[in-house]
Structures are given as C-alpha cells and as structure tokens.
Amino acid sequence: MARAASPVARLSPSVAFRREIEAAVAEGVALDDMTLRLTLGDVNRIRRDPALAVEDVSFTGGVMRFLGVKVAPGGIDASALDRGGQIAD
C-alpha cells in the first residue's frame, strides 16, 4: 500500500524573511535599499505573528516595515525580498 506524502513544513514568513534580510545585510546590502514585496496573506501572517517582538514591525507615515525593511503589500503571486535591484527567491 502506498504511503501518502507528508506535507512539507513551511517556515513562517517572519522566520524566512528574517533569514533573507540578515543574509543580505551580511553581504553589505543596506536596509534602505531593500523592499519586502509580500502577498496580502504574508502581510497578515507577519502582523499577527505572536512570536515577533513588538519592535520587529513598525508603521510610520503609513509605511509598514519589517526589521527596518519597507514592506510593499499585495499585487504579487509570491512574496520576495527585493535587494535593491535583485530579487531573492
């Protein structure tokens, strides 16, 4: 009898993008040069993530930032970190 494939555990967007942002900073990319292009679903997951510290997400002047990186919500099929000209998958 065939065994059903187990679902692949997906990292929360906050964990996945924290890693990407930290890697980009380690490579010398400035926070102001990056933009997090998030699906509306991922924006909501980050906003409601109980594991995040209050200072990880900010809203100033109508702009959401995650770890200091500007968030551009919606209008895309998959979330990605734009490193200022190059998008990391």
MMTF fields as JSON, N, C-alpha, C and O atoms, coordinates in Angstrom:
{
  "mmtfVersion": "1.0.0",
  "mmtfProducer": "UNKNOWN",
  "numBonds": 355,
  "numAtoms": 356,
  "numGroups": 89,
  "numChains": 1,
  "numModels": 1,
  "chainsPerModel": [1],
  "groupsPerChain": [89],
  "chainIdList": ["A"],
  "bondAtomList": [4, 2, 8, 6, 12, 10, 16, 14, 20, 18, 24, 22, 28, 26, 32, 30, 36, 34, 40, 38, 44, 42, 48, 46, 52, 50, 56, 54, 60, 58, 64, 62, 68, 66, 72, 70, 76, 74, 80, 78, 84, 82, 88, 86, 92, 90, 96, 94, 100, 98, 104, 102, 108, 106, 112, 110, 116, 114, 120, 118, 124, 122, 128, 126, 132, 130, 136, 134, 140, 138, 144, 142, 148, 146, 152, 150, 156, 154, 160, 158, 164, 162, 168, 166, 172, 170, 176, 174, 180, 178, 184, 182, 188, 186, 192, 190, 196, 194, 200, 198, 204, 202, 208, 206, 212, 210, 216, 214, 220, 218, 224, 222, 228, 226, 232, 230, 236, 234, 240, 238, 244, 242, 248, 246, 252, 250, 256, 254, 260, 258, 264, 262, 268, 266, 272, 270, 276, 274, 280, 278, 284, 282, 288, 286, 292, 290, 296, 294, 300, 298, 304, 302, 308, 306, 312, 310, 316, 314, 320, 318, 324, 322, 328, 326, 332, 330, 336, 334, 340, 338, 344, 342, 348, 346, 352, 350],
  "bondOrderList": [1, 1, 1, 1, 1, 1, 1, 1, 1, 1, 1, 1, 1, 1, 1, 1, 1, 1, 1, 1, 1, 1, 1, 1, 1, 1, 1, 1, 1, 1, 1, 1, 1, 1, 1, 1, 1, 1, 1, 1, 1, 1, 1, 1, 1, 1, 1, 1, 1, 1, 1, 1, 1, 1, 1, 1, 1, 1, 1, 1, 1, 1, 1, 1, 1, 1, 1, 1, 1, 1, 1, 1, 1, 1, 1, 1, 1, 1, 1, 1, 1, 1, 1, 1, 1, 1, 1, 1],
  "groupList": [{"groupName": "MET", "atomNameList": ["N", "CA", "C", "O"], "elementList": ["N", "C", "C", "O"], "formalChargeList": [0, 0, 0, 0], "bondAtomList": [1, 0, 2, 1, 3, 2], "bondOrderList": [1, 1, 2], "singleLetterCode": "M", "chemCompType": "L-PEPTIDE LINKING"}, {"groupName": "ALA", "atomNameList": ["N", "CA", "C", "O"], "elementList": ["N", "C", "C", "O"], "formalChargeList": [0, 0, 0, 0], "bondAtomList": [1, 0, 2, 1, 3, 2], "bondOrderList": [1, 1, 2], "singleLetterCode": "A", "chemCompType": "L-PEPTIDE LINKING"}, {"groupName": "ARG", "atomNameList": ["N", "CA", "C", "O"], "elementList": ["N", "C", "C", "O"], "formalChargeList": [0, 0, 0, 0], "bondAtomList": [1, 0, 2, 1, 3, 2], "bondOrderList": [1, 1, 2], "singleLetterCode": "R", "chemCompType": "L-PEPTIDE LINKING"}, {"groupName": "SER", "atomNameList": ["N", "CA", "C", "O"], "elementList": ["N", "C", "C", "O"], "formalChargeList": [0, 0, 0, 0], "bondAtomList": [1, 0, 2, 1, 3, 2], "bondOrderList": [1, 1, 2], "singleLetterCode": "S", "chemCompType": "L-PEPTIDE LINKING"}, {"groupName": "PRO", "atomNameList": ["N", "CA", "C", "O"], "elementList": ["N", "C", "C", "O"], "formalChargeList": [0, 0, 0, 0], "bondAtomList": [1, 0, 2, 1, 3, 2], "bondOrderList": [1, 1, 2], "singleLetterCode": "P", "chemCompType": "L-PEPTIDE LINKING"}, {"groupName": "VAL", "atomNameList": ["N", "CA", "C", "O"], "elementList": ["N", "C", "C", "O"], "formalChargeList": [0, 0, 0, 0], "bondAtomList": [1, 0, 2, 1, 3, 2], "bondOrderList": [1, 1, 2], "singleLetterCode": "V", "chemCompType": "L-PEPTIDE LINKING"}, {"groupName": "LEU", "atomNameList": ["N", "CA", "C", "O"], "elementList": ["N", "C", "C", "O"], "formalChargeList": [0, 0, 0, 0], "bondAtomList": [1, 0, 2, 1, 3, 2], "bondOrderList": [1, 1, 2], "singleLetterCode": "L", "chemCompType": "L-PEPTIDE LINKING"}, {"groupName": "PHE", "atomNameList": ["N", "CA", "C", "O"], "elementList": ["N", "C", "C", "O"], "formalChargeList": [0, 0, 0, 0], "bondAtomList": [1, 0, 2, 1, 3, 2], "bondOrderList": [1, 1, 2], "singleLetterCode": "F", "chemCompType": "L-PEPTIDE LINKING"}, {"groupName": "GLU", "atomNameList": ["N", "CA", "C", "O"], "elementList": ["N", "C", "C", "O"], "formalChargeList": [0, 0, 0, 0], "bondAtomList": [1, 0, 2, 1, 3, 2], "bondOrderList": [1, 1, 2], "singleLetterCode": "E", "chemCompType": "L-PEPTIDE LINKING"}, {"groupName": "ILE", "atomNameList": ["N", "CA", "C", "O"], "elementList": ["N", "C", "C", "O"], "formalChargeList": [0, 0, 0, 0], "bondAtomList": [1, 0, 2, 1, 3, 2], "bondOrderList": [1, 1, 2], "singleLetterCode": "I", "chemCompType": "L-PEPTIDE LINKING"}, {"groupName": "GLY", "atomNameList": ["N", "CA", "C", "O"], "elementList": ["N", "C", "C", "O"], "formalChargeList": [0, 0, 0, 0], "bondAtomList": [1, 0, 2, 1, 3, 2], "bondOrderList": [1, 1, 2], "singleLetterCode": "G", "chemCompType": "PEPTIDE LINKING"}, {"groupName": "ASP", "atomNameList": ["N", "CA", "C", "O"], "elementList": ["N", "C", "C", "O"], "formalChargeList": [0, 0, 0, 0], "bondAtomList": [1, 0, 2, 1, 3, 2], "bondOrderList": [1, 1, 2], "singleLetterCode": "D", "chemCompType": "L-PEPTIDE LINKING"}, {"groupName": "THR", "atomNameList": ["N", "CA", "C", "O"], "elementList": ["N", "C", "C", "O"], "formalChargeList": [0, 0, 0, 0], "bondAtomList": [1, 0, 2, 1, 3, 2], "bondOrderList": [1, 1, 2], "singleLetterCode": "T", "chemCompType": "L-PEPTIDE LINKING"}, {"groupName": "ASN", "atomNameList": ["N", "CA", "C", "O"], "elementList": ["N", "C", "C", "O"], "formalChargeList": [0, 0, 0, 0], "bondAtomList": [1, 0, 2, 1, 3, 2], "bondOrderList": [1, 1, 2], "singleLetterCode": "N", "chemCompType": "L-PEPTIDE LINKING"}, {"groupName": "LYS", "atomNameList": ["N", "CA", "C", "O"], "elementList": ["N", "C", "C", "O"], "formalChargeList": [0, 0, 0, 0], "bondAtomList": [1, 0, 2, 1, 3, 2], "bondOrderList": [1, 1, 2], "singleLetterCode": "K", "chemCompType": "L-PEPTIDE LINKING"}, {"groupName": "GLN", "atomNameList": ["N", "CA", "C", "O"], "elementList": ["N", "C", "C", "O"], "formalChargeList": [0, 0, 0, 0], "bondAtomList": [1, 0, 2, 1, 3, 2], "bondOrderList": [1, 1, 2], "singleLetterCode": "Q", "chemCompType": "L-PEPTIDE LINKING"}],
  "groupTypeList": [0, 1, 2, 1, 1, 3, 4, 5, 1, 2, 6, 3, 4, 3, 5, 1, 7, 2, 2, 8, 9, 8, 1, 1, 5, 1, 8, 10, 5, 1, 6, 11, 11, 0, 12, 6, 2, 6, 12, 6, 10, 11, 5, 13, 2, 9, 2, 2, 11, 4, 1, 6, 1, 5, 8, 11, 5, 3, 7, 12, 10, 10, 5, 0, 2, 7, 6, 10, 5, 14, 5, 1, 4, 10, 10, 9, 11, 1, 3, 1, 6, 11, 2, 10, 10, 15, 9, 1, 11],
  "groupIdList": [1, 2, 3, 4, 5, 6, 7, 8, 9, 10, 11, 12, 13, 14, 15, 16, 17, 18, 19, 20, 21, 22, 23, 24, 25, 26, 27, 28, 29, 30, 31, 32, 33, 34, 35, 36, 37, 38, 39, 40, 41, 42, 43, 44, 45, 46, 47, 48, 49, 50, 51, 52, 53, 54, 55, 56, 57, 58, 59, 60, 61, 62, 63, 64, 65, 66, 67, 68, 69, 70, 71, 72, 73, 74, 75, 76, 77, 78, 79, 80, 81, 82, 83, 84, 85, 86, 87, 88, 89],
  "secStructList": [7, 7, 7, 7, 7, 7, 7, 7, 7, 7, 7, 7, 2, 2, 2, 2, 2, 2, 2, 2, 2, 2, 2, 2, 2, 2, 6, 6, 7, 7, 4, 4, 4, 7, 3, 3, 3, 3, 7, 2, 2, 2, 2, 2, 2, 2, 2, 6, 7, 6, 6, 1, 7, 4, 4, 4, 3, 3, 3, 3, 6, 6, 3, 3, 3, 3, 6, 6, 3, 3, 3, 3, 3, 1, 1, 7, 1, 1, 7, 3, 3, 3, 7, 1, 1, 7, 3, 3, 7],
  "xCoordList": [0.84, 0.0, 0.893, 1.843, 0.581, 1.375, 1.118, -0.009, 2.166, 2.075, 1.887, 2.568, 0.98, 0.731, 1.931, 2.529, 2.26, 3.372, 3.0, 1.886, 3.956, 3.701, 3.899, 4.773, 3.092, 3.23, 4.567, 5.063, 5.126, 6.389, 6.106, 5.229, 6.853, 6.684, 7.205, 8.341, 6.38, 6.749, 7.086, 6.346, 8.202, 8.584, 7.588, 7.029, 7.373, 6.527, 7.253, 8.483, 6.505, 7.161, 8.129, 9.156, 7.806, 8.696, 10.042, 11.076, 10.053, 11.303, 12.078, 13.281, 11.383, 12.037, 12.648, 13.796, 11.883, 12.393, 13.399, 14.249, 13.33, 14.382, 15.721, 16.72, 15.737, 16.972, 17.484, 18.679, 16.561, 16.97, 17.504, 18.505, 16.845, 17.285, 18.651, 19.537, 18.831, 20.125, 21.229, 22.345, 20.94, 21.94, 22.295, 23.465, 21.296, 21.546, 22.391, 23.316, 22.076, 22.858, 24.299, 25.237, 24.475, 25.824, 26.608, 27.837, 25.891, 26.536, 26.739, 27.278, 26.307, 26.545, 25.387, 25.556, 24.21, 23.046, 22.445, 22.212, 22.199, 21.628, 20.13, 19.452, 19.618, 18.191, 17.337, 16.292, 17.762, 17.0, 16.958, 16.095, 17.871, 17.88, 16.943, 16.618, 16.511, 15.674, 14.189, 13.8, 13.375, 11.927, 11.395, 11.759, 10.541, 9.876, 8.569, 7.65, 8.486, 7.265, 6.476, 6.819, 5.41, 4.662, 3.253, 2.601, 2.796, 1.389, 0.586, 1.118, -0.68, -1.517, -1.604, -1.668, -1.606, -1.633, -0.4, -0.506, 0.785, 2.015, 2.075, 2.604, 1.537, 1.469, 0.653, 1.06, -0.488, -1.334, -0.672, -0.819, 0.065, 0.758, 1.831, 2.0, 2.546, 3.573, 2.921, 3.383, 1.864, 1.182, 0.654, 0.61, 0.259, -0.374, 0.55, 0.097, 1.826, 2.765, 3.061, 3.709, 2.592, 2.804, 4.263, 4.641, 5.082, 6.485, 7.361, 8.508, 6.827, 7.617, 7.64, 6.654, 8.789, 8.901, 8.2, 8.139, 7.682, 6.958, 7.829, 7.325, 9.107, 9.967, 10.329, 10.94, 9.968, 10.272, 9.399, 9.82, 8.192, 7.265, 6.926, 6.579, 7.029, 6.677, 5.808, 5.825, 5.058, 4.19, 4.44, 4.037, 5.102, 5.397, 5.05, 5.471, 4.282, 3.918, 3.145, 3.247, 2.38, 1.599, 2.388, 1.876, 3.645, 4.502, 4.815, 5.273, 4.558, 4.919, 6.371, 6.82, 7.097, 8.48, 8.639, 8.107, 9.378, 9.712, 11.223, 11.94, 11.711, 13.145, 13.842, 15.006, 13.122, 13.686, 13.571, 13.996, 12.996, 12.857, 11.426, 10.471, 11.284, 9.971, 9.204, 9.766, 7.906, 7.037, 6.122, 5.462, 6.094, 5.174, 4.139, 4.43, 2.923, 1.924, 1.11, 0.742, 0.84, -0.087, 0.429, 1.511, -0.405, -0.09, 0.881, 1.34, 1.206, 2.141, 1.601, 0.738, 2.127, 1.701, 2.508, 2.009, 3.754, 4.627, 5.479, 5.973, 5.641, 6.441, 7.919, 8.398, 8.636, 10.063, 10.738, 10.105, 12.025, 12.833, 13.556, 14.354, 13.281, 13.97, 15.175, 15.023, 16.356, 17.59, 18.106, 19.3, 17.222, 17.646, 18.129, 19.238, 17.298, 17.669, 17.719, 17.615, 17.876, 17.872, 16.938, 17.024, 16.049, 15.072, 15.561, 15.914, 15.579, 15.972, 14.734, 13.702, 14.831, 13.676, 13.662, 12.767],
  "yCoordList": [-1.171, 0.0, 1.246, 1.338, 2.193, 3.416, 4.332, 4.483, 4.916, 5.836, 7.26, 7.68, 7.987, 9.374, 10.243, 10.107, 11.136, 12.055, 13.005, 13.527, 13.217, 14.152, 15.572, 15.82, 16.508, 17.895, 18.481, 18.191, 19.299, 19.962, 21.103, 21.932, 21.135, 22.217, 23.516, 23.578, 24.53, 25.826, 26.774, 26.879, 27.458, 28.45, 29.596, 29.934, 30.183, 31.371, 32.467, 32.478, 33.394, 34.472, 35.277, 35.744, 35.442, 36.233, 35.541, 36.21, 34.23, 33.486, 33.464, 33.726, 33.151, 33.064, 34.398, 34.446, 35.481, 36.773, 37.365, 38.155, 37.012, 37.437, 36.88, 37.599, 35.604, 34.969, 35.653, 35.918, 35.938, 36.591, 37.999, 38.397, 38.745, 40.116, 40.075, 40.851, 39.182, 39.077, 38.681, 39.191, 37.777, 37.375, 38.547, 38.753, 39.307, 40.461, 41.509, 42.071, 41.772, 42.737, 42.246, 43.036, 40.945, 40.378, 40.526, 40.602, 40.566, 40.758, 42.231, 42.562, 43.117, 44.535, 45.326, 46.497, 44.712, 45.43, 46.265, 45.75, 47.536, 48.436, 48.181, 47.867, 48.316, 48.127, 49.034, 48.609, 50.276, 51.234, 50.871, 51.363, 50.022, 49.601, 48.422, 48.127, 47.751, 46.561, 46.904, 47.883, 46.07, 46.152, 44.736, 43.869, 44.501, 43.206, 43.285, 43.999, 42.563, 42.528, 41.307, 40.171, 41.562, 40.475, 40.333, 41.318, 39.086, 38.843, 39.366, 39.512, 39.645, 40.124, 39.085, 39.438, 37.813, 36.748, 36.773, 36.621, 36.966, 37.02, 38.279, 38.244, 39.392, 40.615, 40.325, 40.674, 39.692, 39.377, 38.394, 38.521, 37.404, 36.455, 37.153, 36.845, 38.087, 38.819, 39.717, 39.78, 40.4, 41.288, 40.527, 41.063, 39.295, 38.52, 37.487, 36.674, 37.504, 36.505, 36.789, 37.787, 35.919, 36.163, 35.984, 36.399, 35.366, 35.142, 36.37, 36.42, 37.358, 38.55, 39.529, 39.706, 40.153, 41.231, 42.461, 42.648, 43.284, 44.489, 45.374, 45.994, 45.436, 46.321, 45.774, 46.49, 44.52, 43.942, 44.518, 44.561, 44.958, 45.518, 46.935, 47.192, 47.861, 49.251, 49.82, 49.353, 50.83, 51.545, 53.035, 53.602, 53.658, 55.083, 55.742, 55.286, 56.812, 57.537, 56.684, 56.894, 55.731, 54.869, 53.758, 53.079, 53.562, 52.53, 51.475, 51.789, 50.219, 49.106, 48.738, 48.706, 48.46, 47.991, 46.739, 46.646, 45.785, 44.568, 44.537, 44.477, 44.577, 44.612, 45.769, 45.662, 46.871, 48.059, 48.094, 49.063, 47.039, 46.957, 47.329, 46.807, 48.23, 48.666, 47.479, 46.657, 47.4, 46.347, 46.936, 47.951, 46.282, 46.645, 45.523, 44.445, 45.771, 44.7, 44.525, 45.493, 43.255, 42.912, 43.126, 43.67, 42.669, 42.848, 41.839, 41.999, 40.795, 39.774, 38.39, 38.245, 37.364, 35.987, 35.298, 34.395, 35.721, 35.105, 36.188, 37.094, 36.083, 37.059, 36.9, 35.795, 38.023, 38.002, 39.223, 40.257, 39.091, 40.205, 40.814, 40.146, 42.076, 42.827, 43.473, 44.31, 43.087, 43.569, 44.842, 45.136, 45.59, 46.824, 46.536, 46.915, 45.864, 45.575, 44.09, 43.669, 43.296, 41.85, 41.21, 41.48, 40.367, 39.733, 38.349, 37.54, 38.086, 36.77, 35.901, 36.344, 34.657, 33.745, 33.003, 32.193],
  "zCoordList": [0.0, 0.0, 0.0, 0.778, -0.872, -0.987, 0.195, 0.667, 0.639, 1.77, 1.252, 0.316, 1.852, 1.441, 1.798, 2.865, 0.879, 1.131, 2.255, 2.313, 3.145, 4.239, 3.734, 2.903, 4.23, 3.776, 4.219, 5.308, 3.36, 3.668, 4.632, 4.391, 5.717, 6.692, 6.077, 5.608, 6.083, 5.517, 6.652, 7.629, 6.515, 7.516, 7.504, 6.46, 8.652, 8.692, 7.925, 7.882, 7.314, 6.559, 7.416, 6.923, 8.697, 9.551, 9.733, 9.749, 9.868, 10.031, 8.713, 8.686, 7.627, 6.32, 5.903, 5.459, 6.043, 5.603, 6.58, 6.169, 7.85, 8.792, 8.306, 8.271, 7.932, 7.447, 6.18, 6.046, 5.249, 3.999, 4.246, 3.651, 5.114, 5.424, 6.097, 5.742, 7.061, 7.751, 6.779, 6.878, 5.839, 4.843, 3.931, 3.608, 3.52, 2.653, 3.372, 2.786, 4.639, 5.425, 5.562, 5.464, 5.787, 5.904, 4.598, 4.612, 3.469, 2.171, 1.835, 0.779, 2.734, 2.54, 1.958, 1.618, 1.835, 1.308, 2.442, 3.536, 2.185, 3.194, 3.337, 2.359, 4.559, 4.815, 3.948, 3.455, 3.752, 2.951, 1.471, 0.743, 1.014, -0.385, -0.639, -1.789, 0.42, 0.284, 0.389, 1.026, -0.254, -0.137, -0.03, -0.825, 0.944, 1.078, 0.305, 0.703, -0.784, -1.588, -1.134, -1.459, -0.374, 0.263, -0.289, -0.632, -0.368, -0.67, 0.514, 1.615, 0.291, 1.397, 2.508, 3.685, 2.142, 3.147, 4.036, 5.253, 3.427, 4.22, 5.079, 6.19, 4.575, 5.39, 6.648, 7.756, 6.471, 7.624, 8.572, 9.788, 8.037, 8.912, 9.757, 10.937, 9.144, 9.897, 10.948, 12.088, 10.569, 11.527, 12.735, 13.843, 12.525, 13.598, 14.236, 15.041, 13.894, 14.411, 15.88, 16.195, 16.788, 18.212, 18.644, 19.74, 17.785, 18.134, 17.87, 18.316, 17.15, 16.832, 17.994, 18.708, 18.16, 19.145, 18.592, 17.377, 19.456, 19.053, 18.164, 17.228, 18.443, 17.661, 16.282, 15.488, 15.971, 14.661, 13.546, 12.389, 13.885, 12.9, 13.314, 14.467, 12.359, 12.674, 11.564, 10.425, 11.928, 10.996, 11.209, 12.225, 10.25, 10.344, 9.022, 7.959, 9.094, 7.883, 6.889, 5.68, 7.381, 6.505, 5.84, 4.95, 6.266, 5.678, 6.733, 7.831, 6.376, 7.253, 6.986, 5.84, 8.063, 7.954, 8.804, 9.911, 8.267, 8.997, 9.14, 8.141, 10.372, 10.678, 9.968, 9.582, 9.802, 9.174, 7.663, 7.034, 7.064, 5.614, 5.235, 5.809, 4.271, 3.805, 3.228, 2.504, 3.559, 3.047, 1.977, 2.196, 0.818, -0.264, -0.334, -0.852, 0.186, 0.26, -1.018, -1.683, -1.343, -2.404, -3.816, -4.038, -4.778, -6.183, -6.755, -7.886, -5.993, -6.465, -6.12, -5.255, -6.816, -6.573, -5.481, -4.81, -5.304, -4.297, -3.646, -4.317, -2.35, -1.604, -1.932, -2.186, -1.924, -2.208, -1.608, -1.392, -1.343, -0.865, -2.049, -2.707, -2.321, -3.372, -2.7, -1.809, -3.123, -2.505, -3.164, -3.1, -3.792, -4.456, -5.847, -6.224, -6.614, -7.99, -8.266, -9.418, -7.234, -7.439, -6.437, -5.239, -6.917, -6.042, -5.656, -6.514, -4.356, -3.842, -3.74, -3.237, -4.216, -4.14, -2.834, -2.593]
}
